[in-house]
Amino acid sequence: MSDAAAAQESLEGFLADEITRMYEEVAEHPEGEFHFYHGRAGAELFEYDAEDLDRAPAGAVASFAGVGNPHLRADIQPGETVLDLGSGAGLDAIIAAMRAGPSGTVIGVDLNPTMCRRAKVHAAESGANIECHEGRMEDIPVPDESVDIVISNGVINLSFRKRKVMEEMYRVLRPGGRMSVTDIVSGKQLSQAIVNDPKLWAS
Ligand SMILES: C[S@@+](CC[C@H](N)C(=O)[O-])C[C@H]1O[C@@H](n2cnc3c(N)ncnc32)[C@H](O)[C@@H]1O
């Protein structure tokens, strides 16, 4: 392995640890202070449907940590197969399952097995049947051309390898499939101090 590749791998490991710590903290202590929107107040700000939030388990709503609302444009139909990249504590996956219905399939993917377990507990509470696969969005543990729509909320910005994530999304989508992604981008070059700060990468 080249020095550059080894440095990247070590940075990615460091970042994964920080991401794991940060989102577990939101899930365990949603009442805490975070420098990003979260919980019901965040979801309402992003125009989530109040009825969806009332129907979803309180724990999934309290742990919500997205940056927008992928459901506004997703138009998920009954029977569709939906992939939620970086499914966290499960709110977006649970809302996707409300739309896809009992004939649909919702698959979450999260690098943190604890978040996957949480999402499954919340899904069971809501009566939704979601799968959650532990894995990375840079190497999605889902077969080629098996998904009708990919949703994701505030996750792709966390990756060092965004091109690979996009390639993976195209790989798993069926021909004619769709994506509905909400994320954050910067219109200006960030300072090196920000780029090198794992806490800011992870949030
Ligand atoms: C912003 S939260 C997702 C919010 C979620 N959609 C919700 O409804 O609350 C970020 C999630 O992405 C996961 N994540 C971060 N990097 C990832 C990666 N490379 N591959 C898969 N999941 C990742 C984190 O573990 C965390 O659970």
The ligand as an ORCA input file, in Angstrom:
! r2SCAN-3c Opt
* xyz 0 1
  C     -26.958     12.203      9.695
  S     -27.228     10.587     10.359
  C     -28.515      9.935      9.376
  C     -29.880     10.428      9.727
  C     -30.991      9.463      9.459
  N     -31.321      9.442      8.063
  C     -32.212      9.742     10.323
  O     -33.345      9.475      9.890
  O     -32.055     10.195     11.458
  C     -25.751      9.833      9.808
  C     -25.682      8.288      9.859
  O     -24.819      7.888      8.781
  C     -23.986      6.836      9.230
  N     -22.779      6.840      8.383
  C     -21.770      7.735      8.401
  N     -20.815      7.414      7.503
  C     -21.254      6.277      6.881
  C     -20.704      5.445      5.862
  N     -19.502      5.696      5.321
  N     -21.429      4.387      5.441
  C     -22.644      4.099      6.025
  N     -23.190      4.836      7.011
  C     -22.514      5.916      7.439
  C     -23.707      7.167     10.697
  O     -23.310      6.019     11.433
  C     -25.043      7.745     11.149
  O     -25.877      6.757     11.723
*
